[in-house]
Amino acid sequence: MTHTERTGRGGYALGITLVAALGGALFGYDTAVISGAVGALNWYFVLPRGLPETAANSLLGLTVSGALLGCVIGGGIAGFMGNRFGRKRSLLVSALLFVVTSVGSAMPELGFAPVGQGGAGVLTQFILYRMIGGVGVGMVSLLSPMYIAEIAPAARRGRLVSLNQLAIIIGMLAILSVNYLIARQGDDAWINRTGWRWMFGSEVVPAVLFALLLLWIPESPRWLVMKGREGEAARVLARLHDETPAGAIVAEIRSSLGAARGALLAFGPRVILVGVLLAFFQQFVGINVVLYYGPEIFRTIGNPTDAAMLQTLLVGVVNFLFTIVAIRSVDRFGRKPLQIAGALVMAASMAALGFVFLAAHLGLGALICMMVFMAAFSCSWGPIAWVLIAEIYPNVIRGKAMSLAVAVMWVANYCVSWTFPMLDKSTLLTSLFHHGFAYWLYALMALLAALFMWKWVPETKGKTLEEMEALWRPRTGAR
């Protein structure tokens, strides 16, 4: 493999990476928008029903996490769509879904009742619109890192794929800022009636921008080779690398695609299980409890709404800064050391947060624990789990295997997000542990994640996508 292929041309690869990563920004925007609206959605959709405690908490969890059901679907079909229609056109479909969810979530009454008068009766429509957005999120969660991994030179792939995670964080920061500014426009009663609609509706602007910019980027050269369009692939590769090695790169891609038949288990079950467990642990360490329920957690401490959103925004800034640390470190120190260290720090911070709640010494202690947890996640399992999932699979099974891993990730996300209100608001658990119980469960998962990385996951730093095959063949005997 030539040095040029491993390093490539910087400007063009970076430009199309940034466009693809805008899908990651919408991922972050759409999933984090709910954090500013949890209290309003509870007031508008759940409380009017007069349900018992467990049923009300379960319905609130479903309302908050309803989009994640769509994410499971989107993650499950994205591999098929990416393989059948191409990475670029599938990303365009996701952009259109983001437009639909933005308008529909802001005005779920459309077609059923005057806007503002639907009340609890349009909860089903609201959840369906959120699920449509979830399909878009599930699709970009697979297709954006896959596309970036397939166009990135090997020596820079970790950094470029990590830019997708940075974009996710930027999207989260953007909507946390928007939510905070919207919350400042009125009191809690105004937010409950109207403010939450502006939060969801604001997504239409980046969604339209994403759709327009996608028209500029090329198709993935590896997908073009899969479809026999080697001339087009060579032209894209010539712009990503020097003109000379383009033909050789095409030949190597063609060879890797012919190395196996493409069945999901063509390289044995271990590589599939590694990707699935990466996705599982990334969610069960509790990250989306912090992202989705941050303002509610800070309200539990006793903060008013605008202060709770400001503290959530501060945690988001930590997320952004330490994701930059990961981008600068992932191709230097490798994937495994950062993942193991991050999991251990997350375990310690989540355990400490549980004890802070148990001791009822809240305020600054809880904020510090959440910031330390977020810092550890952001420079390890946040971006690097996506890097690994995008790069560990051989070319011939990448689409199918990534679809499975991403679908599992969204199922795990849904389980954590749905169950947190039941764990946190349970009268029994609260009386015994003062809201601390859930965080100890996440600490245990982080410890198991560190053990999994140490024992099961190989280091992939600096290897081309075609060389990934060799990581699994000796273990599986694939022919």
Secondary structure as GFF3:
##gff-version 3
##sequence-region A 1 479
A	DSSP	alpha_helix	3	7	.	.	.	ID=ss1
A	DSSP	alpha_helix	10	32	.	.	.	ID=ss2
A	DSSP	three_ten_helix	33	36	.	.	.	ID=ss3
A	DSSP	alpha_helix	38	41	.	.	.	ID=ss4
A	DSSP	pi_helix	42	46	.	.	.	ID=ss5
A	DSSP	three_ten_helix	47	49	.	.	.	ID=ss6
A	DSSP	alpha_helix	53	85	.	.	.	ID=ss7
A	DSSP	alpha_helix	87	106	.	.	.	ID=ss8
A	DSSP	three_ten_helix	119	122	.	.	.	ID=ss9
A	DSSP	alpha_helix	123	151	.	.	.	ID=ss10
A	DSSP	three_ten_helix	154	156	.	.	.	ID=ss11
A	DSSP	alpha_helix	157	183	.	.	.	ID=ss12
A	DSSP	alpha_helix	188	190	.	.	.	ID=ss13
A	DSSP	pi_helix	191	195	.	.	.	ID=ss14
A	DSSP	alpha_helix	196	201	.	.	.	ID=ss15
A	DSSP	alpha_helix	204	214	.	.	.	ID=ss16
A	DSSP	alpha_helix	221	226	.	.	.	ID=ss17
A	DSSP	alpha_helix	230	240	.	.	.	ID=ss18
A	DSSP	alpha_helix	246	257	.	.	.	ID=ss19
A	DSSP	alpha_helix	269	284	.	.	.	ID=ss20
A	DSSP	alpha_helix	287	301	.	.	.	ID=ss21
A	DSSP	alpha_helix	305	333	.	.	.	ID=ss22
A	DSSP	alpha_helix	335	359	.	.	.	ID=ss23
A	DSSP	alpha_helix	364	378	.	.	.	ID=ss24
A	DSSP	alpha_helix	383	391	.	.	.	ID=ss25
A	DSSP	three_ten_helix	395	397	.	.	.	ID=ss26
A	DSSP	alpha_helix	398	425	.	.	.	ID=ss27
A	DSSP	alpha_helix	427	433	.	.	.	ID=ss28
A	DSSP	alpha_helix	437	456	.	.	.	ID=ss29
A	DSSP	three_ten_helix	465	467	.	.	.	ID=ss30
A	DSSP	alpha_helix	468	476	.	.	.	ID=ss31
###
